[in-house]
Amino acid sequence: MKGWFDAFRSDGGPTLYAYSNRTPVTGDVQMVAVCVVFFAIFLAFLLIFPGVRKESNPFSTHYNDTPHRTFYLSRKQVATKR
């Protein structure tokens, strides 16, 4: 009886490669490395480009954001009431 994973196997045993160096995915690793490098450069471009054009960057955070300012003002009011 033949099953899903019986292709290219003799007597139901595991697939044996003809070479002693069994590295069937070396090409894919190189392609993934190229894609990661390209994506990193592209992401850096997206983060830097708005600053070059003197526009605000939607991904940047500043110290004077609302949560920080609210915490600072609430601490200041508590200190003045004492």
C-alpha positions as a Python dict, from the first residue, in 0.01 Angstrom:
ca = {
    (1, 'M'): (0, 0, 0),
    (2, 'K'): (137, 342, -98),
    (3, 'G'): (94, 641, 130),
    (4, 'W'): (153, 1013, 104),
    (5, 'F'): (522, 1000, 201),
    (6, 'D'): (633, 690, 10),
    (7, 'A'): (760, 867, -304),
    (8, 'F'): (1127, 790, -390),
    (9, 'R'): (1164, 546, -98),
    (10, 'S'): (1259, 184, -123),
    (11, 'D'): (1071, -63, 95),
    (12, 'G'): (920, 213, 307),
    (13, 'G'): (1254, 327, 445),
    (14, 'P'): (1372, 686, 483),
    (15, 'T'): (1492, 882, 183),
    (16, 'L'): (1868, 844, 136),
    (17, 'Y'): (2063, 1118, -38),
    (18, 'A'): (2343, 1029, -279),
    (19, 'Y'): (2590, 1273, -119),
    (20, 'S'): (2757, 1247, 220),
    (21, 'N'): (2707, 1621, 280),
    (22, 'R'): (2332, 1645, 342),
    (23, 'T'): (2255, 2017, 311),
    (24, 'P'): (1953, 2048, 82),
    (25, 'V'): (1857, 2405, 187),
    (26, 'T'): (2177, 2605, 133),
    (27, 'G'): (2024, 2802, -154),
    (28, 'D'): (1723, 2899, 56),
    (29, 'V'): (1942, 3024, 340),
    (30, 'Q'): (2122, 3258, 103),
    (31, 'M'): (1792, 3388, -35),
    (32, 'V'): (1659, 3453, 315),
    (33, 'A'): (1979, 3642, 403),
    (34, 'V'): (1942, 3862, 93),
    (35, 'C'): (1577, 3933, 180),
    (36, 'V'): (1661, 4022, 542),
    (37, 'V'): (1936, 4262, 434),
    (38, 'F'): (1707, 4427, 177),
    (39, 'F'): (1424, 4457, 431),
    (40, 'A'): (1656, 4612, 691),
    (41, 'I'): (1779, 4874, 445),
    (42, 'F'): (1422, 4945, 333),
    (43, 'L'): (1304, 4983, 693),
    (44, 'A'): (1591, 5221, 769),
    (45, 'F'): (1494, 5425, 463),
    (46, 'L'): (1133, 5448, 580),
    (47, 'L'): (1238, 5564, 926),
    (48, 'I'): (1498, 5819, 808),
    (49, 'F'): (1327, 5966, 501),
    (50, 'P'): (1055, 6169, 683),
    (51, 'G'): (1325, 6331, 899),
    (52, 'V'): (1519, 6435, 590),
    (53, 'R'): (1206, 6600, 452),
    (54, 'K'): (1153, 6774, 790),
    (55, 'E'): (823, 6602, 857),
    (56, 'S'): (729, 6425, 1176),
    (57, 'N'): (801, 6058, 1188),
    (58, 'P'): (493, 5857, 1291),
    (59, 'F'): (716, 5592, 1452),
    (60, 'S'): (918, 5828, 1670),
    (61, 'T'): (841, 5903, 2033),
    (62, 'H'): (945, 6211, 2221),
    (63, 'Y'): (998, 6270, 2590),
    (64, 'N'): (720, 6532, 2597),
    (65, 'D'): (446, 6292, 2494),
    (66, 'T'): (120, 6312, 2686),
    (67, 'P'): (173, 6022, 2933),
    (68, 'H'): (509, 6160, 3043),
    (69, 'R'): (375, 6514, 3070),
    (70, 'T'): (72, 6399, 3269),
    (71, 'F'): (288, 6203, 3513),
    (72, 'Y'): (525, 6499, 3554),
    (73, 'L'): (242, 6747, 3617),
    (74, 'S'): (69, 6517, 3866),
    (75, 'R'): (395, 6473, 4060),
    (76, 'K'): (448, 6850, 4056),
    (77, 'Q'): (100, 6917, 4199),
    (78, 'V'): (153, 6663, 4478),
    (79, 'A'): (485, 6824, 4567),
    (80, 'T'): (334, 7176, 4585),
    (81, 'K'): (47, 7065, 4815),
    (82, 'R'): (285, 6942, 5087),
}
